[in-house]
Amino acid sequence: MRILIVDDEEVALNSVKRLLKWRGIRNVEICDNGRDAIAKIKETDFDIVLLDLLMPEVDGLQVLESARPYRPHTEFIILTAIDDIPTTVKAIRLGAYDYLVKPVENDLLFLAIKRAYEHRGLLIGLSATAGDNKKKIPNAFSEIITQCPQMCSTLSYAQVMAGSGNPIMITGESGTGKELVAKGIHQAGPMSQGPFIAVNVSAIPATMFESQFFGHAKGAFTGAETPHRGYFEQADGGTIFLDEIGEMPIGLQTKLLRVLEEKSFYPLGASKPVWVDVRVISASNSNIEKACQEGNFRLDLLYRLKSVHIHLPPLRERLGDIPLLASHFLRKACSNYNKDVLGFSPEAMDLLNSRDYPGNVRELAQIIENAVLITDSNLILPGHLGMMSTAPSPLARQLCTLKENDEAHLVYVLTNANGDRGKVAQILGITVRQLQRKIAAMKKNPQWETILRDI
């Protein structure tokens, strides 16, 4: 069991660490501030995080909110002196497994750790670790093509959270598949038999917001010759997906918040309210928290929408998915355009693997579709991709010293092991301490610093 203790008080850190080791838990790390804790959690797959709330600069709730989406199987146990019900509720809604008020009895602490560890095992069991691609992914998300461990874990977490029926916010760069995941959540949720209504919030003019979302009665305004059912009424008994929610004008957010709280609204020109039972899933590729700080997004609306937070990794971080997705889009394009292209040349696949894809999966799909249209042979060649070769990756094979070769191999193993230090040390035949010393030394080299920081 691997545990991280986060507390700004050195006495608390050391006493809990000694207590855990006395109970036989040897793999324990400590951290005295929230900012470093977020980085540690992102780079290391901890089983349990014991998290204090009151810390300067970045507090425990901020750590939980920032790190939880990246480690859906890590269980967070709050250890704090704050005995406050609203804070407890907020922590649980952000994904904390348990909330313990200091001073905590030793037996109670270990019981919470034991139960959290068992719960983690249950979540991991939902994502199959062997077999074909479909076995790794929950049925509701079977349309998503991936073999990336991080993506599979995220989908397993989404499957569990879908059953709650609570509002869910999905974040991620443009083209990462937020709407596809939203459809999967709808299928895995308690209202799967109802409609799924997807709305691009940024495409709705402010002057038409009320009419489009809440509908209107006949004669409500000039041209309203028939009554119109808005998006919320259309989604009654099902799910409404609000894409690009961060683009909603601040003046309209109050109206949306009122509907979410009261579950009713008045269509324009109507004298009677309409009551709806709708599950809300929202998505954004922008930093909503920053928008709140700048006064462009209501914090109370964010809390209402973000009962559960799911973050989708960009394509450049989805290890092994580019060849898988490229083959899928190749088959799809060949079927659409009645062409018989067998695959990619090694050089073309190398070129695909070297790209950053700022447009993510959507960009890759367009590249493959264009290549199928252009090619007049049975193979996709580099010239068909319309892509310039990028600078050689530091992971590429090249003439180098033995030391440089060892460093490249370490990064290769670390990347493919999804950052699991224990697994990497076992593969390399060294101790975790030796591995950590090698990584620390390599971080001093600008060639490796950025890569190692992101693993």
C-alpha positions as CSV (number, residue, x, y, z in Angstrom):
1,M,0.0,0.0,0.0
2,R,1.4,3.4,-1.0
3,I,0.2,6.4,1.1
4,L,0.8,10.1,0.9
5,I,0.4,12.3,4.0
6,V,-0.2,16.0,3.3
7,D,-0.1,18.5,6.2
8,D,1.7,21.8,6.8
9,E,2.6,20.9,10.3
10,E,5.8,18.9,10.6
11,V,4.8,17.3,13.9
12,A,1.6,15.9,12.4
13,L,3.4,14.6,9.3
14,N,6.0,12.7,11.3
15,S,3.6,11.3,13.9
16,V,1.2,9.9,11.4
17,K,4.1,8.5,9.3
18,R,5.6,6.8,12.4
19,L,2.1,5.4,13.3
20,L,1.6,4.0,9.8
21,K,5.1,2.3,9.8
22,W,4.4,0.9,13.3
23,R,1.3,-0.8,11.7
24,G,3.4,-2.2,8.9
25,I,2.8,0.3,6.2
26,R,6.3,1.1,4.9
27,N,5.6,2.9,1.6
28,V,4.7,6.3,3.0
29,E,5.6,9.7,1.6
30,I,5.0,13.1,3.2
31,C,4.4,16.6,1.8
32,D,4.0,19.9,3.7
33,N,2.1,22.0,1.2
34,G,-0.8,21.8,-1.2
35,R,1.0,22.9,-4.4
36,D,3.7,20.1,-4.2
37,A,1.0,17.6,-3.2
38,I,-0.9,18.1,-6.4
39,A,2.3,17.5,-8.4
40,K,3.2,14.4,-6.4
41,I,-0.3,12.9,-6.8
42,K,-0.2,13.6,-10.6
43,E,3.1,11.9,-11.0
44,T,2.6,9.0,-8.5
45,D,-0.2,6.5,-8.3
46,F,-0.9,6.6,-4.5
47,D,-3.4,4.2,-3.0
48,I,-4.4,6.6,-0.2
49,V,-3.9,10.3,0.4
50,L,-4.3,11.5,4.0
51,L,-5.1,15.2,3.4
52,D,-5.2,18.2,5.8
53,L,-7.6,21.0,4.9
54,L,-6.1,24.1,6.5
55,M,-2.9,24.9,4.6
56,P,-1.5,28.2,3.3
57,E,-1.8,29.2,-0.4
58,V,-3.3,25.9,-1.6
59,D,-5.7,24.3,0.9
60,G,-6.9,20.7,1.1
61,L,-10.1,21.2,-0.9
62,Q,-8.1,22.8,-3.8
63,V,-5.7,19.8,-3.7
64,L,-8.7,17.4,-3.8
65,E,-10.4,19.3,-6.7
66,S,-7.2,19.6,-8.8
67,A,-5.8,16.2,-8.3
68,R,-8.8,13.9,-8.1
69,P,-9.6,13.8,-11.8
70,Y,-6.1,12.7,-12.6
71,R,-6.1,9.8,-10.1
72,P,-9.7,8.5,-10.1
73,H,-8.7,5.3,-8.2
74,T,-6.8,7.1,-5.4
75,E,-8.8,7.4,-2.3
76,F,-8.6,10.7,-0.3
77,I,-9.2,10.7,3.5
78,I,-9.6,14.2,5.0
79,L,-7.8,14.6,8.4
80,T,-8.6,18.0,9.8
81,A,-9.5,20.0,12.9
82,I,-12.5,21.6,11.1
83,D,-15.7,20.0,12.4
84,D,-18.1,21.6,9.9
85,I,-20.9,19.9,8.1
86,P,-20.9,22.2,4.9
87,T,-17.2,21.6,4.6
88,T,-17.6,17.9,5.1
89,V,-20.3,17.7,2.4
90,K,-18.2,19.7,0.0
91,A,-15.2,17.4,0.5
92,I,-17.3,14.3,-0.1
93,R,-18.9,15.8,-3.2
94,L,-15.4,16.6,-4.5
95,G,-14.5,12.9,-4.2
96,A,-13.1,12.4,-0.6
97,Y,-13.8,8.9,0.7
98,D,-13.9,9.8,4.3
99,Y,-13.7,12.9,6.6
100,L,-12.1,12.5,10.0
101,V,-11.8,15.2,12.7
102,K,-8.6,15.5,14.6
103,P,-7.6,14.2,17.1
104,V,-8.4,10.8,15.4
105,E,-8.2,7.5,17.3
106,N,-5.7,5.2,15.8
107,D,-8.1,2.3,15.3
108,L,-10.6,4.6,13.6
109,L,-7.9,5.9,11.3
110,F,-6.7,2.4,10.3
111,L,-10.3,1.3,9.8
112,A,-10.9,4.2,7.4
113,I,-7.6,3.4,5.5
114,K,-8.6,-0.3,5.3
115,R,-12.1,0.5,3.9
116,A,-10.7,3.1,1.5
117,Y,-8.2,0.6,0.2
118,E,-10.9,-2.0,-0.3
119,H,-13.0,0.6,-2.1
120,R,-10.1,1.4,-4.4
121,G,-9.8,-2.3,-5.2
122,L,-13.5,-2.3,-6.2
123,L,-13.1,0.6,-8.5
124,I,-10.0,-0.9,-10.2
125,G,-11.9,-4.2,-10.6
126,L,-14.4,-2.3,-12.8
127,S,-11.7,-1.7,-15.4
128,A,-10.4,-5.0,-16.8
129,T,-6.7,-5.1,-16.9
130,A,-6.4,-7.9,-19.4
131,G,-8.0,-9.0,-22.7
132,D,-9.1,-7.0,-25.7
133,N,-10.0,-3.4,-25.9
134,K,-13.7,-3.8,-25.2
135,K,-13.0,-5.7,-22.0
136,K,-11.0,-2.8,-20.6
137,I,-13.8,-0.3,-21.2
138,P,-17.2,-0.2,-19.5
139,N,-20.0,-1.1,-21.9
140,A,-21.6,2.3,-21.8
141,F,-18.3,3.7,-23.2
142,S,-17.7,1.0,-25.8
143,E,-17.6,3.6,-28.7
144,I,-14.4,5.1,-27.2
145,I,-11.3,3.7,-28.7
146,T,-8.4,3.4,-26.2
147,Q,-6.0,1.1,-24.5
148,C,-4.3,3.9,-22.4
149,P,-4.4,2.9,-18.7
150,Q,-5.1,6.5,-17.7
151,M,-8.1,6.8,-20.1
152,C,-9.4,3.4,-19.1
153,S,-9.3,4.4,-15.4
154,T,-11.0,7.7,-16.1
155,L,-13.8,5.8,-17.9
156,S,-14.2,3.3,-15.1
157,Y,-14.5,6.3,-12.7
158,A,-17.1,7.9,-15.0
159,Q,-19.1,4.6,-15.0
160,V,-19.2,4.6,-11.2
161,M,-20.1,8.3,-10.9
162,A,-22.8,8.0,-13.6
163,G,-24.9,5.8,-11.3
164,S,-25.4,8.7,-8.8
165,G,-27.4,10.8,-11.2
166,N,-25.6,13.9,-9.8
167,P,-24.4,16.8,-12.1
168,I,-21.1,16.0,-13.8
169,M,-18.6,18.5,-15.3
170,I,-16.2,17.1,-18.0
171,T,-13.0,19.1,-18.7
172,G,-10.4,18.7,-21.3
173,E,-8.9,20.2,-24.5
174,S,-11.0,20.6,-27.6
175,G,-11.4,17.3,-29.5
176,T,-10.7,15.0,-26.5
177,G,-14.2,13.4,-26.7
178,K,-16.2,15.2,-24.1
179,E,-19.5,14.7,-25.8
180,L,-18.8,11.0,-26.4
181,V,-18.0,10.5,-22.7
182,A,-21.2,12.5,-21.8
183,K,-23.3,10.1,-23.9
184,G,-21.6,7.2,-22.1
185,I,-22.5,8.7,-18.7
186,H,-26.1,9.1,-19.9
187,Q,-26.2,5.4,-20.9
188,A,-24.7,4.3,-17.6
189,G,-26.9,6.5,-15.5
190,P,-30.4,6.0,-14.0
191,M,-32.1,8.0,-16.8
192,S,-30.6,6.1,-19.7
193,Q,-34.1,5.4,-21.3
194,G,-34.8,9.2,-21.6
195,P,-33.5,11.6,-24.2
196,F,-30.0,12.9,-24.6
197,I,-30.1,16.6,-25.7
198,A,-26.7,18.1,-26.6
199,V,-26.5,21.9,-26.6
200,N,-23.5,24.0,-27.7
201,V,-23.9,26.9,-25.3
202,S,-21.5,29.2,-27.2
203,A,-23.7,28.9,-30.3
204,I,-26.8,30.3,-28.6
205,P,-27.2,34.1,-29.1
206,A,-27.9,35.9,-25.8
207,T,-31.2,37.3,-27.1
208,M,-32.5,33.8,-27.9
209,F,-31.3,32.1,-24.7
210,E,-34.6,31.9,-22.8
211,S,-36.6,30.9,-25.9
212,Q,-34.1,28.1,-26.8
213,F,-33.6,26.8,-23.3
214,F,-37.0,27.2,-21.8
215,G,-39.3,27.5,-24.8
216,H,-42.1,29.9,-25.5
217,A,-45.9,30.0,-25.7
218,K,-47.8,30.8,-28.8
219,G,-47.8,34.6,-29.4
220,A,-45.1,35.2,-26.8
221,F,-43.4,37.5,-29.4
222,T,-43.7,38.5,-33.0
223,G,-43.3,35.4,-35.2
224,A,-44.1,32.9,-32.4
225,E,-47.1,31.4,-34.2
226,T,-46.8,28.0,-32.4
227,P,-45.6,27.0,-29.0
228,H,-42.0,25.8,-28.7
229,R,-40.5,23.3,-26.2
230,G,-37.1,24.4,-25.1
231,Y,-34.0,22.2,-24.5
232,F,-34.8,21.6,-20.9
233,E,-38.3,20.4,-21.6
234,Q,-37.1,18.2,-24.5
235,A,-34.6,16.6,-22.1
236,D,-37.2,15.9,-19.4
237,G,-36.7,12.3,-18.0
238,G,-33.2,12.2,-19.6
239,T,-30.0,14.2,-19.8
240,I,-29.1,17.7,-21.1
241,F,-25.4,18.1,-22.1
242,L,-24.3,21.8,-21.9
243,D,-21.1,21.9,-24.0
244,E,-18.7,24.9,-23.7
245,I,-20.5,26.1,-20.6
246,G,-17.7,28.5,-19.9
247,E,-18.9,30.6,-22.8
248,M,-22.2,31.4,-21.2
249,P,-22.6,35.2,-20.6
250,I,-22.5,36.1,-16.9
251,G,-26.0,37.7,-17.2
252,L,-27.6,34.5,-18.2
253,Q,-26.0,32.3,-15.6
254,T,-28.4,33.4,-12.9
255,K,-31.3,32.1,-15.0
256,L,-29.7,28.8,-15.5
257,L,-28.8,28.5,-11.8
258,R,-32.4,29.1,-10.8
259,V,-33.7,26.3,-13.1
260,L,-31.1,23.9,-11.7
261,E,-32.1,24.7,-8.1
262,E,-35.9,24.8,-8.6
263,K,-36.3,22.2,-11.4
264,S,-38.9,24.4,-13.0
265,F,-39.2,27.5,-15.2
266,Y,-41.7,29.6,-17.1
267,P,-41.6,29.5,-20.9
268,L,-41.7,32.9,-22.5
269,G,-45.2,34.2,-22.5
270,A,-46.5,31.3,-20.3
271,S,-48.5,31.7,-17.1
272,K,-47.8,28.3,-15.6
273,P,-44.4,26.8,-14.7
274,V,-43.0,23.6,-16.4
275,W,-41.5,21.1,-14.0
276,V,-38.7,18.9,-15.3
277,D,-36.5,16.0,-14.1
278,V,-33.2,16.4,-15.9
279,R,-29.7,15.2,-15.4
280,V,-27.2,17.9,-16.2
281,I,-23.7,17.2,-17.7
282,S,-21.6,20.2,-18.6
283,A,-18.3,20.5,-20.4
284,S,-15.6,23.0,-20.9
285,N,-12.1,23.3,-22.5
286,S,-11.4,26.5,-20.6
287,N,-10.3,27.1,-17.0
288,I,-13.6,27.7,-15.2
289,E,-11.9,28.3,-11.8
290,K,-9.9,31.1,-13.4
291,A,-13.1,32.5,-14.9
292,C,-14.7,32.5,-11.4
293,Q,-11.7,34.4,-10.0
294,E,-12.0,37.0,-12.8
295,G,-15.7,37.4,-12.2
296,N,-16.8,35.9,-15.5
297,F,-18.5,32.8,-14.1
298,R,-20.6,32.4,-11.0
299,L,-19.0,30.3,-8.3
300,D,-22.4,29.1,-7.0
301,L,-23.3,27.9,-10.5
302,L,-19.9,26.1,-10.8
303,Y,-20.6,24.3,-7.5
304,R,-24.0,23.3,-8.8
305,L,-22.6,21.9,-12.0
306,K,-19.5,20.3,-10.6
307,S,-20.8,17.7,-8.2
308,V,-18.4,15.3,-10.0
309,H,-15.4,16.3,-12.1
310,I,-14.0,14.2,-14.9
311,H,-10.9,15.3,-16.7
312,L,-10.0,13.8,-20.1
313,P,-6.3,13.6,-21.1
314,P,-5.1,15.1,-24.4
315,L,-4.2,12.6,-27.2
316,R,-0.5,13.3,-26.7
317,E,-0.7,11.8,-23.2
318,R,-2.7,8.7,-24.2
319,L,0.0,6.2,-24.6
320,G,-0.4,3.7,-27.4
321,D,-3.7,5.2,-28.6
322,I,-2.5,6.9,-31.8
323,P,-1.9,3.7,-33.9
324,L,-5.2,2.3,-32.5
325,L,-7.2,5.4,-33.4
326,A,-5.5,5.8,-36.8
327,S,-6.4,2.3,-37.8
328,H,-10.0,2.9,-36.7
329,F,-10.4,6.1,-38.6
330,L,-8.7,4.4,-41.6
331,R,-11.4,1.7,-41.7
332,K,-14.1,4.2,-41.3
333,A,-12.9,6.5,-44.1
334,C,-12.4,3.5,-46.4
335,S,-16.0,2.5,-45.8
336,N,-17.3,6.0,-46.4
337,Y,-15.4,6.6,-49.6
338,N,-15.4,3.0,-50.9
339,K,-11.6,2.8,-51.0
340,D,-9.3,-0.2,-50.2
341,V,-6.3,1.1,-48.2
342,L,-4.6,-1.6,-46.2
343,G,-2.7,0.5,-43.7
344,F,0.2,2.9,-43.0
345,S,3.8,2.8,-44.1
346,P,6.3,2.7,-41.1
347,E,7.4,6.2,-42.0
348,A,3.8,7.5,-42.0
349,M,3.1,5.9,-38.6
350,D,6.2,7.4,-37.2
351,L,5.1,10.8,-38.4
352,L,1.6,10.3,-36.9
353,N,3.2,9.3,-33.5
354,S,5.5,12.4,-33.5
355,R,2.7,15.0,-33.7
356,D,1.3,16.9,-30.6
357,Y,-2.2,17.1,-32.0
358,P,-3.5,20.4,-30.5
359,G,-6.9,19.4,-32.0
360,N,-6.6,15.9,-30.4
361,V,-8.7,13.0,-31.6
362,R,-10.8,15.2,-33.9
363,E,-7.6,16.4,-35.6
364,L,-6.3,12.9,-36.1
365,A,-9.6,11.8,-37.6
366,Q,-9.5,14.6,-40.1
367,I,-5.9,13.9,-41.1
368,I,-6.7,10.2,-41.8
369,E,-9.8,11.1,-43.7
370,N,-7.9,13.5,-45.9
371,A,-5.1,10.9,-46.5
372,V,-7.6,8.3,-47.6
373,L,-9.1,10.8,-50.1
374,I,-5.7,11.7,-51.4
375,T,-4.0,8.3,-51.7
376,D,-4.1,6.3,-54.9
377,S,-2.2,3.3,-53.5
378,N,-3.0,0.7,-50.8
379,L,-0.8,2.3,-48.2
380,I,-0.9,5.7,-46.5
381,L,2.6,7.3,-47.1
382,P,4.1,10.4,-45.3
383,G,3.2,12.6,-48.3
384,H,-0.5,11.8,-47.9
385,L,-0.7,13.1,-44.3
386,G,-0.1,16.8,-45.1
387,M,2.1,17.0,-42.0
388,M,5.6,18.4,-41.6
389,S,7.9,16.2,-39.6
390,T,8.6,17.6,-36.2
391,A,11.9,17.8,-34.5
392,P,13.3,14.4,-33.4
393,S,12.0,13.3,-30.0
394,P,14.6,12.8,-27.3
395,L,13.1,9.3,-27.0
396,A,14.1,8.4,-30.6
397,R,17.1,6.1,-31.2
398,Q,20.2,7.9,-32.1
399,L,24.0,7.8,-31.7
400,C,24.7,8.6,-28.1
401,T,26.8,7.7,-25.1
402,L,25.9,4.7,-22.8
403,K,24.8,7.2,-20.2
404,E,22.5,8.9,-22.6
405,N,21.2,5.6,-23.8
406,D,20.4,4.5,-20.1
407,E,18.6,7.8,-19.5
408,A,16.4,7.4,-22.7
409,H,15.6,3.8,-21.7
410,L,14.6,4.9,-18.2
411,V,12.2,7.5,-19.6
412,Y,10.8,4.9,-22.0
413,V,10.1,2.5,-19.2
414,L,8.7,5.2,-17.0
415,T,6.3,6.4,-19.7
416,N,5.0,3.0,-20.5
417,A,4.6,2.1,-16.8
418,N,2.3,5.2,-16.5
419,G,4.7,6.7,-13.9
420,D,4.5,3.8,-11.4
421,R,7.9,4.1,-9.7
422,G,7.6,0.7,-8.1
423,K,6.9,-1.0,-11.3
424,V,9.7,0.9,-13.1
425,A,12.2,-0.1,-10.5
426,Q,11.2,-3.7,-10.8
427,I,11.6,-3.7,-14.6
428,L,15.0,-2.0,-14.4
429,G,16.2,-4.3,-11.6
430,I,17.0,-1.4,-9.2
431,T,15.5,-0.1,-5.9
432,V,13.0,2.7,-5.8
433,R,15.5,4.8,-4.0
434,Q,18.1,4.3,-6.8
435,L,15.4,5.1,-9.3
436,Q,14.5,8.4,-7.5
437,R,18.1,9.4,-7.4
438,K,18.5,8.8,-11.2
439,I,15.3,10.8,-11.9
440,A,16.5,13.7,-9.6
441,A,19.8,13.8,-11.4
442,M,18.2,13.7,-14.9
443,K,15.8,16.6,-14.0
444,K,18.9,18.9,-13.9
445,N,19.2,18.3,-17.7
446,P,16.9,20.5,-19.7
447,Q,16.5,17.7,-22.2
448,W,14.6,15.6,-19.7
449,E,13.2,18.1,-17.2
450,T,9.9,18.8,-19.0
451,I,9.3,15.2,-19.9
452,L,10.0,13.9,-16.4
453,R,7.8,16.6,-14.8
454,D,4.8,15.4,-16.9
455,I,5.2,11.7,-16.2
